[in-house]
Amino acid sequence: MVTITKYLKTGLKRKRVVMMKKVIVACGGAVATSTVAANKIRELAKREGIPVEVSQCRVNELESKKDNVDLIVTTAKVKKDYGVPVVHGVAFISGVNIAATEEKILDVLKD
């Protein structure tokens, strides 16, 4: 597994606990572009064996939804610091620089 796998010692047995990563995908309307990006992120995580929970919202909802999130991916430009890593995910829409965007996302999810 990836580095998000943790082991807990319970007596003489070890129990493997896999930490679910949480990602928010945000766009202007929380419908079209965020759906495309969210699906690509789910596929990427599955391909890499990373358990992930992906939700969608509007950019203007990020402040209220950022708690307990590991990553924010936006298809719109945002300049605000949410205290959470933010990756610009327009590559999933345009088809340009997808590999670089996936690498940025994986860097966060594998941490």
Secondary structure as UniProt FT lines:
FT   TURN            3..4
FT   STRAND          5..10
FT   TURN            11..12
FT   STRAND          13..18
FT   STRAND          21..27
FT   HELIX           32..48
FT   STRAND          52..58
FT   HELIX           59..61
FT   HELIX           62..65
FT   TURN            67..68
FT   STRAND          71..74
FT   STRAND          86..88
FT   HELIX           91..94
FT   HELIX           98..109
//
